[in-house]
Amino acid sequence: MDFTIKKYRDLLSILISNKYQFKTFKEFLEDTQINKNIILRHDVDKLPSNSLKFAKIQYDLDISGVYYFRAVSQSWNEKIIREISELGHEVGYHYENMDTCKGNIDKAWDDFRFHLDNLRELVEVKTICMHGSPLSKFDNKEIWQKFDYKSLDIIGEPYFDINFNNCFYMTDTGRRWDGWNSSVRDKVAQQDQWFKKNITFHSTDDIIRSIQNDEFPDIVMFNFHPQRWHDSPFQWGEELIFQNIKNLIKKYFFA
């Protein structure tokens, strides 16, 4: 079965054995050296306890990632936020202020700064990442049409500060690795080019085979949603059914 905790461990293990280096997003931005680099990004949309499982697995393997927390009850768990940071991982703000402020850009800016300050009372925050809010008509990235996050000592936002011509982007959005057709906003322009060149993967096993065959790109940002990954058959099946329904809604009404 795909999208299990075991499969996640298998993926990390094969990356390690093939000499990939793991960087947080902050480290990636600060290090200009070109190597076989992996950024493990985790969008903590809900079930923060699952993200803590991921963080502990990485700690045991002596690697680190970045975890983006939403300012909502489904995600914001201060104990877990601190614990993930104490394990050596980067923590950032998963912002959705244009959505929560109904498109009012000035209110969104105030709301963004308020929640950023709250998160910074818990941990260091140097990077941010938008939440896709797929069922909303508002694009959270539009706040930066008027304001500048770098004025707040933020050094990066993946959708603005990564050159995806040089960095391959993998996301489990849609509970598949080639699900950008059912994604509303978790996508980058280069994905269509990669598809035309047949640089695409459906399952985690497809990725693992590519790594083993030395065919996988050298610089990659993975985007995981840890709430989708379960070893429990019941939770795994529940997530599969929910995600399939969600994919249909996004494909026919939003994508």
FENNOR-V191091 format. One record per residue. RES is the residue in one small letter. SS is DSSP state (~ for helix, > for strand, _ for the rest). Layout:
res=RES ss=SS
res=RES ss=SS
This chain:
res=m ss=_
res=d ss=_
res=f ss=_
res=t ss=_
res=i ss=~
res=k ss=~
res=k ss=~
res=y ss=~
res=r ss=~
res=d ss=~
res=l ss=~
res=l ss=~
res=s ss=~
res=i ss=~
res=l ss=~
res=i ss=~
res=s ss=~
res=n ss=_
res=k ss=_
res=y ss=_
res=q ss=>
res=f ss=>
res=k ss=>
res=t ss=_
res=f ss=~
res=k ss=~
res=e ss=~
res=f ss=~
res=l ss=~
res=e ss=~
res=d ss=_
res=t ss=_
res=q ss=_
res=i ss=_
res=n ss=_
res=k ss=_
res=n ss=>
res=i ss=>
res=i ss=>
res=l ss=>
res=r ss=>
res=h ss=>
res=d ss=>
res=v ss=>
res=d ss=_
res=k ss=_
res=l ss=_
res=p ss=~
res=s ss=~
res=n ss=~
res=s ss=~
res=l ss=~
res=k ss=~
res=f ss=~
res=a ss=~
res=k ss=~
res=i ss=~
res=q ss=~
res=y ss=~
res=d ss=~
res=l ss=_
res=d ss=_
res=i ss=_
res=s ss=_
res=g ss=_
res=v ss=>
res=y ss=>
res=y ss=>
res=f ss=>
res=r ss=_
res=a ss=_
res=v ss=_
res=s ss=_
res=q ss=_
res=s ss=_
res=w ss=_
res=n ss=_
res=e ss=~
res=k ss=~
res=i ss=~
res=i ss=~
res=r ss=~
res=e ss=~
res=i ss=~
res=s ss=~
res=e ss=~
res=l ss=_
res=g ss=_
res=h ss=_
res=e ss=>
res=v ss=>
res=g ss=>
res=y ss=>
res=h ss=>
res=y ss=>
res=e ss=_
res=n ss=~
res=m ss=~
res=d ss=~
res=t ss=~
res=c ss=_
res=k ss=_
res=g ss=_
res=n ss=_
res=i ss=~
res=d ss=~
res=k ss=~
res=a ss=~
res=w ss=~
res=d ss=~
res=d ss=~
res=f ss=~
res=r ss=~
res=f ss=~
res=h ss=~
res=l ss=~
res=d ss=~
res=n ss=~
res=l ss=~
res=r ss=~
res=e ss=_
res=l ss=_
res=v ss=_
res=e ss=_
res=v ss=_
res=k ss=_
res=t ss=>
res=i ss=>
res=c ss=>
res=m ss=>
res=h ss=_
res=g ss=_
res=s ss=_
res=p ss=_
res=l ss=_
res=s ss=_
res=k ss=_
res=f ss=_
res=d ss=_
res=n ss=~
res=k ss=~
res=e ss=~
res=i ss=~
res=w ss=~
res=q ss=~
res=k ss=_
res=f ss=_
res=d ss=_
res=y ss=~
res=k ss=~
res=s ss=~
res=l ss=~
res=d ss=_
res=i ss=_
res=i ss=_
res=g ss=>
res=e ss=>
res=p ss=~
res=y ss=~
res=f ss=~
res=d ss=~
res=i ss=_
res=n ss=_
res=f ss=_
res=n ss=_
res=n ss=_
res=c ss=_
res=f ss=>
res=y ss=>
res=m ss=>
res=t ss=>
res=d ss=_
res=t ss=_
res=g ss=_
res=r ss=_
res=r ss=_
res=w ss=_
res=d ss=_
res=g ss=_
res=w ss=~
res=n ss=~
res=s ss=~
res=s ss=_
res=v ss=_
res=r ss=_
res=d ss=_
res=k ss=_
res=v ss=_
res=a ss=_
res=q ss=_
res=q ss=~
res=d ss=~
res=q ss=~
res=w ss=~
res=f ss=~
res=k ss=~
res=k ss=_
res=n ss=_
res=i ss=_
res=t ss=_
res=f ss=_
res=h ss=_
res=s ss=_
res=t ss=~
res=d ss=~
res=d ss=~
res=i ss=~
res=i ss=~
res=r ss=~
res=s ss=~
res=i ss=~
res=q ss=~
res=n ss=_
res=d ss=_
res=e ss=_
res=f ss=_
res=p ss=_
res=d ss=_
res=i ss=>
res=v ss=>
res=m ss=>
res=f ss=>
res=n ss=>
res=f ss=>
res=h ss=_
res=p ss=~
res=q ss=~
res=r ss=~
res=w ss=_
res=h ss=_
res=d ss=_
res=s ss=_
res=p ss=~
res=f ss=~
res=q ss=~
res=w ss=~
res=g ss=~
res=e ss=~
res=e ss=~
res=l ss=~
res=i ss=~
res=f ss=~
res=q ss=~
res=n ss=~
res=i ss=~
res=k ss=~
res=n ss=~
res=l ss=~
res=i ss=~
res=k ss=~
res=k ss=~
res=y ss=~
res=f ss=~
res=f ss=~
res=a ss=_
